Amino acid sequence: MLIWLTDYLAQFDPAFNVFHYITLRAILGVLTALVISFVVGPVMIRRLSQYKIGQTVRDDGPESHFSKAGTPTMGGALILVAVSIAVLLWADLGNRYVWVVLFTTLSFGVVGLIDDYRKLVLKDSRGLPARWKY
């Protein structure tokens, strides 16, 4: 989306043409997603802990997994939000492949959401069966 703004601004100052380089926009996209994760992550973890939205552990699992009980889950939502915002800001939205990759990424996020829903709301510690995830 910002590439359209820089196209307009390049009419007045050619220095804005640097934003046409995909490497610069990729680096800025990574940094944007990183900053979003660092800013939103701790707040999200506190909220998930506050509402007791945590991992359930199977009784028949290894003993080392019992320490994971209550660990906040749904971290994939943070990753999806950060990546989606970075893509929408820095990618060339006129490129259809950007939309294909974004749709695919969000689709896998929906699978993760369904898996977490089954674990949290339905209290099924196994979540989705592996054959449904792939």
N, C-alpha and C positions, 0 to 999 in steps of 0.2 A: 504494500500500500504506500509506503514511503517513497518507493521508486517513482511513483506518479508525481509526488511532490517535488522530488529532485529533478525530474524531467522539466517541470515548469520553472524551477529555480535556475536550471542550467542555461536558460535563455538570458538571464541577467548576469550570471557569474559561471564561467566554464569550470570552475573548481568543483561544482556539484556533479560533474560527469564521473567523478571517481566512484560514485555510488552505482554505476553500471557494472563495475567489476563484481562478479559473483563471489570471489574470494572475500572481499571486504564485507559484503552483505552476509555471507556465511559466518564470518567471525563475529560481526555485530549481532547476528541472530543467536549464536551460542552465548555470547555475553548477556544478551537480553534475557534469555531463558535462565541463565545462571543467577542473575540478579533477582528475577521473579521468584526463583526457588528459595534463595537465601532470605528474601523478605517475607514471603508468604508461608514458607515451610514451618518455621517455629510457631507461628500463629495457628496454622492448621493442626499441628501436632498437639498443641495445648487444647484446642477445641475438641479434637477427637478424644483426648484423654479425659477432658472434663465431662463429655457426654458418654464416657465409657464405651466407646466404639473401638473394641479391641479384638485381637486374634483369639479364637478358641483353639485349644489344642486337643488332639485326639488322645483318649485314654490309653490306647494300645500303641502309641508312638514311643520313640526313644525317650529316655529319661532326660536327656539334654534339652529336649524341646519344651519341657514343662516350664522353663524359665521364660519362654515366649508368651505365656498366658497374659492377656491384657495388653499386649503390645499394640499400639494404634495401627490400624490397617487402612487401606484406601490411599496409600501414598501414590498410586498410579494416577489419581485425579490431579495431584499437584504437577506431576510430570506432563500430563496431557494439557493442562491449562498453560503451563509455561511454554511448551513447544508450540501450541496453537497460537498463542499471542505473538511469539517470535516469528513464526511463519507468516502470519497475517500482516505483521509490520514490515518484514524485510524481504520476503519472497516476491517474485514477479507473478502477481495474481492473474496475469493474462496468459500464463503458461498452464495448459490443462494438466500437465503432469504434476504440478504442485498440488492441484486439487485432488488428483488420484491418490497421491501419497498422504495428504492430510486426511482424506476420507478413510483410507486404509488404517492409518494410525488411530483415528477416533473409533473405528470399528473394533479394533483390538481392545481399545479402552472400554467399549461396551461389554465385551466378553469379560474383562476384569471386573467391571461393575456387577454383572450378573453373578460372577463367582463370589465376590465379597458379599453381595446380598444374600446368597444362599448360606454363607458362613455366619453372617451377623444376625439376620432376621429369622431365618429358618433354623438356626443353630446346628447346621450341618457342617462339621469341622472339615469335611472333605471338599466342600465346594462343588464346582463343576467337575464332572468326570473328564479325564485327560482327553478322551476322544472328541469331546465337544470343544475343547480349547484349540485344537489344531485342525 
